[in-house]
């Protein structure tokens, strides 16, 4: 009863989460339930079948659910949120009624009455008059189906999935239990040899009247194939407990109900073993009801989300804020089982942790703002993430670049792990082996041969930049510069003076790619000459181009966050800088949906007197791109990077220079924001950002603890050791 | 050292086994090691690749090895001997040297110096200069590879196999261990939904320097496939312990040797689980050396084979005799693990036995002579086989027809289980629930609806025969008659007078198919009229025809073993009978390689004064079809049926009427034969068959314990309770 009465109280942060945000416009989030940083999650799966507007096999599609699609073929039990490559989206559970049908194109259904909350999703399937409700604990998805009278079926399709990867093993243990594994990976179809298993155990609340396994047979040729009446067809294996393997297999449980009945299905997952999946299931959900699991997950979400309390916003503003915060708490996510076991990088062994092993490090995205948000609001999580990264270094010899479920996907460019670690160190989060971290960074930054993190490092060190011999040489040079800057900051803090000097110098080498005529960065040939003909516009909209990764010269023009003063100087002063910056926006080169220029709106803060432009730009962009609607993200959420941008932007501060413990300030979008601080890392209980509007909305003055700041920048220390940051708009 | 000194002693029965017999001429035996009735066995696998004369994909081929082939692609760890459909022939272990190559068409090799003994096989691989030696315990295959200096590899290919069935799961546990499963079945591609798993654990005596798994990727279409650089290619997954599944996968272990080195690989198998496969391996072979395992298996073979001692034969005669006896001791084979567990029929659960669960019941073949040989020489095994058959009845509701690894393959026609059971009962082997057996027989014989054993039973009971509405109606009627006769015998013994009468009558209904003009059995139409036009020659050489299964009217003409006197009468007396019988041989209709006419050579014994024809015919057929050579079986051994024919024929007795405890007598081919009797079932220790040749080789008189028999038939009781059967040829 408690469960149903929750909503009569005042709205809590968790009540503002709208998981539909980002489920259109390629946001790539999913609306189904997940616990904070959960390994398991359930998503309605509606991207298979030609009935759908966006279909997984007819275009590049990276998510299991698209709001405008209409044809649902199951509920996937593991999913990734907000990425640009398809991955996971497997273990498809599907309730049907009537005669058994195992072809998803035939058993799929339209649906209605979708409800999505943090930790809860429900939907009615038109074709079957079945209601599905879903929740999840960290490692267990819980599905609850309300079936009408008659024959009902629950399918677990191990063939269908979001990607082309196939291969599964399954065994019906009893009329209430299934165990098995499914091959997933590799992310973006990179390193395909790294495809890996996810293990599962499914427990049903009611014993099936009948059960079985199906297996699709490939089409064989040759003499023997003439004897195979089932060549190319699906075999049904009924009431068997045998292990079945194959590229495309599945199981069914069938019921005969005299009246409306409910069946709950708990699916525990593990990246280690079936035994661990079973233990995860038992330990996390045991005999708990659907309602209990949901309540616990909801409470956990509310506790996490309540670390920031906002006041004075509209319902929509609260919703986009807390949903964004929710999206930053999905990845990185837990990899270890309840018993602490997890597969090490490359799966050469199983290791065990006393803490939390995190995975899904989309670092090229998240080094820019997600980890800064973690350092501020969830420092224990940030610390555990860094410990996980250092464990990867121990296992693998290298810090991660884009790690997913203990595979190194090597997606994107740069060497961003250093930045994430330095950010934490310099904010006082140091409960890990800092020197190990430092040497790990140095290895990535200095080892010229067989360095998987920094291709082209030799040329970079020798010339200061990558030439067109390498892919995206300008972008990559900028990334290396940013990482080198972070390393220089840690070197300085550790008193490593030589390294400090060396990396400070290295961090500025992008300047060699500055074309004074264009006032833009430009690729150079191996012989040092400019690459030409060079079109700075080429490369917009993710077109491949010589020079830049996922962007063009305009979009990358300002991505030297650690040296804005140097860039201003290069460009010829603040006026030219400001004009160039404005031009990016005016010519619609600015891409809110991608990371290279994500900090651009704040860069007017570097020009005295023009800070109001940042204030206006941020406000305008928030209004334009972020809404309480499925299309309410500008594009791929990038495991929370777009969302973290929104969280910071709505709070009126932004970590403008990754690795540097500093925030720049714009106008908060709430009247008051209270950030609770973790006493294990911070002295104060909380800090408040208070907006004081007097007139036209431009910031007139900024005070910290009542003392004027005289700057649009504030150090992390000053911020967290203050009690109130007052932003006064006259 | 003991091992190498064995051969200096006098030759024992085991030394006469030549496992190459039957490896050509479609005998379908394999030359590799197996323990008596073993679950595991190792066969050189040389039927893949266009280099081979007989290639598995270019023709119907039912065996993993063909003597005249030359290109070897591995050593399969589970195999079936002497059957007509391809099955098992999977878990292909292959040693190679040099750079790793995982395509069997490339890594295959020619070979030389093959040696095959009971429980032992060795061969030298030309391409790699590697010697392979192989032995096996009941559930474990042991391979010993002698590698030259340099890089060596041991592949375990789980893709390649004898049939088109695919699908496997594998995990490298450590640098000395692999575990996994492979899908096999279904036999003859019947009941394909019954494909089932075989589990395995492989242990290596030396840790691999490197190891890994490969996986072949199907060729995908669609947009995403454009991103798959590996589409349709093989992925190599190195030094990983992850579980890999897929249709075509395999593992490799790689070594770097400074000098010649030996690696032993033990592969335990189970039809229950990986855990059981591991337990089988540990309990049976533990830390035993290759030599110890071989010695134990050899000793076991010798003990089994020594149950019959022959004297006075040539080396070749001894060899074909003991090899035939060896072939009758391969199937039925053990299904249960060392802990007693086995999957029940249809794999709806795992059960446990205190005794032995047997499998591979090719009953259409073996009811004719194999089980009669078991009842006589290995009555405990026969009893355990019957217990297994009754357990199948408990599990499944039906006695087996053609059972393989707990699948009912429904191969061939008839209901032969009753005959096998009755044979034992009437020979005093009764340590099982006879009444349960009796009711199980009655169910198969009487249940008219949904009877999987006896299709067409309703028509058979109503009309006395199957019409052309059914496949092979004449053959099937004959089979049902023979089974009904066996049931009548048991009914009589149990005092079930009504059943006795009813089944006696039913057993003679074949007579309604006797065409007096042709003096042959002939199919009838559903309306009762003869099927015409009818060609009695049609159906030779396994051609499909209306009337008969795997044969024609001539080949089936005498297959009413229980009513030869009735048949003689039908035909018009002994003279016509004898002429018709002779005609079968003279017109070359007789097929030594198939079962329907397998008893024909003995049928002259039913004609007073013509018994010498049987004596001559048997002698001639043995000489013509059975040799100490790969082609030394007339065709498929049919899980020992051809071999049992030879064993009986060489001993001079034959179980002429299946189910009836009676032997008919011809001239033994040895001077003296001693059959040891099992004291648990028989009163005497042994019986001797003694040949006394005086003149032209025709039998002059027969004596049992010195008393003249006055017949060419002897009851089982009289035989086993005698001490000496003396056959005197004048």
Interface residues (C-beta under 8 A of the other chain):
Chain A: X56 X57 X58 X59 X60 X86 X163 X164 X166 X167 X168 X169 X181 X183 X188 X189 X192 X193 X194 X195 X196 X197 X199 X215 X217 X218 X220 X222 X223 X224 X225 X227 X228 X229 X230 X231 X235 X236 X237 X238 X239 X240 X241 X242 X243 X244 X245 X246 X247 X343 X346 X347 X348 X349 X350
Chain B: X56 X57 X58 X59 X60 X86 X163 X164 X166 X167 X168 X169 X181 X183 X188 X189 X192 X193 X194 X195 X196 X197 X199 X215 X217 X218 X220 X222 X223 X224 X225 X227 X228 X229 X230 X231 X235 X236 X237 X238 X239 X240 X241 X242 X243 X244 X245 X246 X247 X343 X346 X347 X348 X349 X350
